[in-house]
């Protein structure tokens, strides 16, 4: 006879109830079946676990020790079962989500509030990271999903990368700049301006996108200042260091001393991406990715 979980469950019921009759009722099986399982278990172990008499059932010293050990085993199996169900069920599990700072004021609260209301059992943890840091963390399994900001070109090996939103770019410039009062400005009109850009190390896709846009307009931007994130770039623009190119949602933040002017068409929109590992992929990750795309109209 090989010991099975059934033997442990039957024994635990008898040991806790100190009655074969009550244990059988608790397990919803015949009392004879309970007695047979306990006899098989004692035979397998080679020790007496229970002392029986007509009046009562008592644990032996070996039985008390085995009750504690069997409890640990059963609790471990139950936890493993719960974790397995969470991994296999999109409504359970945990998500470590990376995001860039510019998304925190507008997109993240809206998305997370609705996702949590639909999937309250999913444990969500948020980590603000630069796009390049997110990609590294995804590959290192420190993140499950990354909202990596502007995307351009192919994703790194081992990752999926899909667009979930698009925004029109705007030129951010000091409010007293000669172009600040125009209803729109062509990219080529910015050829002689000093530029402030997010660093290529932190946001390589943004730099590739904006460099390509300027190249199509016939010039290479003169970069006078690199910053770690878009909001810092806004502060440099306000201080008169130069101009920059931002996504439209940045223009909805308070920015004293800065004027955001739409870029005149034709101009390529800024595409925002969601990234996740190729395999293995938990259902909760795929569900969140689809949820993001649906919220922003890219999943339909």
N, C-alpha and C positions, 0 to 999 in steps of 0.2 A: 504494500500500500504506500503510495506517495502522498505526503501531506498536502492538502489543498486549502484554499481560503475558506471553503465551506466548513472544514473541520475547526478552523479558528473561530469562525462566527458562531458555530453551534456551541463550542466550548465556552466562549465569552458569555453567551446568553445564560448557560447553566450556572457558570461561576458567579455571575452578577445576581441572578434570581435565586440561587441556591435551591433550585427546584427544577426537576425535569419537566413537570407538568406545566409550570408557568413559562419555562423556556420554550416548550413546544408551542404554547399559545402565542408567545411573542414572535416566534419564527414562522408561525402559521404552517406547521408541519405536524405529522404524527409523532407522539411521544416515543414510539418504538424507533423511529428514524433518528431521533436525537440520541437515544441510548446507544444505537449502533455506531453512530459517528464518534461518540466519546470513547467507546470501547476500542474502535479502530485507532484513534489518536493515542490512547494510552499504550496500545500494543506497539505502535510505531515508535514511540518515545522510550518504551521499556520502563516506565515509571507509573505509579498511581497518582493521578491528579486530583481525584475526588474520593472522599470516604462516604459511602452510602449506607444508610440504614432505612428502616421503614418510616422513621419519624423525620429525618433530616438529611441534608447533603452538606458536607463541609469540604473546604479546600485543604489539601495537604500542603506542606511547605513547598514542595515542587510545583504544586498546582497554583499557589499564590505567585511564585516567580514566573511561571508560564503565562499567567493572566496578564501580568505587566508587560512581558515581552510581546505577547500576541496583540495587545492593545497598540503598541508602537507600530507593529507591522501593518495592522489594519488601517491605522491613521495615515501611514505613509502611502498605502495603496489608494485610499480615498483622495488624498491630496494629488497624487499622480493622475488619478482619473479626472479630477476637476481641471487640472492644468491641461490635460489632453483635450478635454471638451472645449476649453477656452481657445486653444490653438485651432481646433477644427470648426469653431463656430464664430461667425463674424460678429455676433452680439456680445462676445466675451473677450477677455484677454487684456493686454496692455499695449500702449502705443507711446513710443518716444518720438516726438515730433520736433524737427528743427525748423526755424523760421528766421527771416531777416528782420531787422528792427523796423524798417519802414512798413512792414505788414502788420505790426502789432496794434496800431491804433484803429485800423479800418477793417481788414479782412479777418484777422484771427478771432476777435471777439464774436463776430457774426457767425463764422463757421463753427467754432467750438461750442457756442451756446446751442445751436441747432443739432449738432452731432451728439452732444451729451444728452439732450432731451430724447433723442431717438435710441441711443445706445448707452444707457446709464451705467451698465456693468463694465464698460471698458475703462480701464485706468489710463489716464492721459497725463503725460509729463511733457513740458515744453522747454526747449533750449534755444535761446537766441544765439545764432552763429552766422558768420560770414558764409556765403555760398560755397567757397572752397573748403571751409571747415566741415560743412554739412556733408559734402561728397566723401570726404575722408572718414567721417564718423559713420556714414552708411556702410561703407566697405568694411570698417572695423566692427560693425554690429553694435555701435553705441547709439545709433538712431535707427528707427524703423521707416520713417518717412521724412523727407525734407522738402520744404517749400523754399526752393533755392533762389527765387528771384529771377532776374532776366536770364533767358537761355538763348544760346546761339550755337549752331553746329551740333555735332554728335555727342552723346553722353559718354562718360568714361566706361571702359570695359567692366562688366559685372553689374551695371545699373540700368534701370529703365528711367527714361526722362520724357515726360509728356507735358504739353502746354495745357494749362487750366484757365488762363486768362490773358487777355491782351489789353494794352492801354496805349493811348496816343502819347507820344513824347512831347514835352514842353521845354522851352529854353528858359532857364532861370537866370535873371540878371538884376543888377542893382536897380532900384526903382527910378533913379535919375539917369539911367542909361539912355542914349539917343534912340534905341530901338524899343524901349520899354512901353511906349504908348501905341505901338502898331498892333492891329488886330491879329496879325500872324507874321511870322518871319521865316524866310526861306533859309535852309541850311547854309547855302552858299554865302549869305549875308554875314555869316559868323566867321568867315575864313581868317580874319585878322584879329580875332578876339583871343585873349588869354583864357584858357580853360582850366576848370577844376573838376577832376574826375575821381571816382572811387578807384582805389589801387587795383592794378591788374592781379596782384597776388590774392586779394580778398574777393574780387568779383571779375574773374577773367572773361566770362561771357558778356558782361556789360561792356567791358572795354573792347571786345571784338566787335560787338554790335555797333557801338558808337563810332569806332574807327572805320568800319565798313560804310556807315552812313556818310561820314565826312569824305571818305575816298570817292564815293559816287558823286559828291558835290564838287570834286576837283581839288581837294586840299587835305593836308595832314594837320590835325589840330595841334596847336602849341600849348602843351600842358605845363602850367606854372605851379600847380599844387595838386598833390594826391591826398585823398582822405580815406578813412577806414569805412565810412558809411555815408549814405545819401544825406541824412540829417546834418552831419558835420559839414558836408558840402554846401548846404543851404546857408550855414553860418558864415562860411568864407565868402559866399556870394554877397551876403548882406554887408560884410565888412569891406567890399569893394576889391577883393583880390582878383576877380574875374567872373566868368559866366560858367554855366554848366547845362547839361541835358538831363532832365529828370523824367520819371514816369508821371503821368497825370495826377495820380493820387497824392503825390508829394505836394502838389499845388493847393490841396485842400487843408493842409496844416497851417497853423499860424506862422507867418514868416515876415515880421516887420522889416521893411527896407528892401524887400525882394519882390520883383514883378515876374510872374510866370506867363510867358507868351507862347501860344500854340505854334508848332512848326507847320509851315504851309505844305500841303501835299504837292507832289507825291513824296511820302515818307513812310518807311517801314515801321509798323507798330512794335512796341516793346512787348515781348512774349514772356509770360511768367510760367515757371515750370514746377512740377512736383516730381520728385525722384524717389525711387525705392530699389531694393536689391532684386536681382533677377531670380534667384532660387536659393533655398526654398522660401516660398512666400506664404505667410499666414493669411487666412481669409479676412481677418480683421484689417490687415494692411490694404488688401485689394478693395475692401468695402470703403475704407476711408478715401482711397484714391478716387474711386468712382463717385463718392459723395462730394469731394472737392470739385470734380469736373461738372457734376450736375448743378452744384450751387452757382457756378460761374458760366453755365451754359455751354460747356465744352463736352459734356457727356451725352448730349442728345443728338 
